[in-house]
Amino acid sequence: MKRSLLKGFLLLVLAASAVPVLAHHGWSGNSAGEVEVTGTVVTGVRLAGAHGTMQIKDADGNTWDITLAPGPRTHRAGLREDIIPVGAEVTVFGERNEDPEVFEAKVRRVVWKDQVFDVYPPE
C-alpha cells in the first residue's frame, strides 16, 4: 500500500513538473505573418518571467502586448529594463497573433532612436 502511494505521488510530481514545459508555446500562436508596429512605449521593458515584455500604443490607439525573447537573451541583446523610457517611440518587428482582434506580437527586433536590439538574431 505504501509503495503504491509513493509511486502515485512520484507520478503526480513528475506530471506537475512537466506543465511549464508544455506551457512554453514558442511561436505557434503568433503565425499571422510578419508585422511592423511603430508606437509609443506605455509599459517599459520587463525581463521577469519566461519572456521579456513591453507594451506600445500605435497611431490608431491600439495597445500592443509585445513579447520579447527570454530575459537573459533580451539582456544580452542590449535591451535592458529602463533603457527605453515610457513615452518613447519604438518600432518592433515580429510575428503577429493569429487573432486579428488581439494586438500582440512576439518580436525579433526592437528599434529605438538609432539603436537596434535583435532579441532573436537572424540565423
Secondary structure as the mmCIF struct_conf table of DSSP 4:
data_model
#
loop_
_struct_conf.conf_type_id
_struct_conf.id
_struct_conf.beg_label_comp_id
_struct_conf.beg_label_asym_id
_struct_conf.beg_label_seq_id
_struct_conf.end_label_comp_id
_struct_conf.end_label_asym_id
_struct_conf.end_label_seq_id
HELX_RH_AL_P HELX_RH_AL_P1 LYS A 2 ALA A 23
TURN_TY1_P TURN_TY1_P1 GLY A 26 GLY A 29
BEND BEND1 ALA A 32 ALA A 32
STRN STRN1 GLU A 34 ARG A 46
BEND BEND2 GLY A 49 HIS A 51
STRN STRN2 THR A 53 ASP A 58
TURN_TY1_P TURN_TY1_P2 ALA A 59 ASP A 60
BEND BEND3 GLY A 61 GLY A 61
HELX_LH_PP_P HELX_LH_PP_P1 ASN A 62 ASN A 62
STRN STRN3 THR A 63 THR A 67
BEND BEND4 ALA A 69 ALA A 69
HELX_RH_AL_P HELX_RH_AL_P2 GLY A 71 ARG A 76
TURN_TY1_P TURN_TY1_P3 ALA A 77 GLY A 78
TURN_TY1_P TURN_TY1_P4 GLU A 81 ASP A 82
BEND BEND5 ILE A 83 ILE A 84
HELX_LH_PP_P HELX_LH_PP_P2 PRO A 85 PRO A 85
TURN_TY1_P TURN_TY1_P5 VAL A 86 GLY A 87
STRN STRN4 GLU A 89 ARG A 96
BEND BEND6 GLU A 98 ASP A 99
TURN_TY1_P TURN_TY1_P6 PRO A 100 GLU A 101
STRN STRN5 GLU A 104 TRP A 112
TURN_TY1_P TURN_TY1_P7 LYS A 113 ASP A 114
STRN STRN6 GLN A 115 ASP A 118
BEND BEND7 VAL A 119 TYR A 120
#
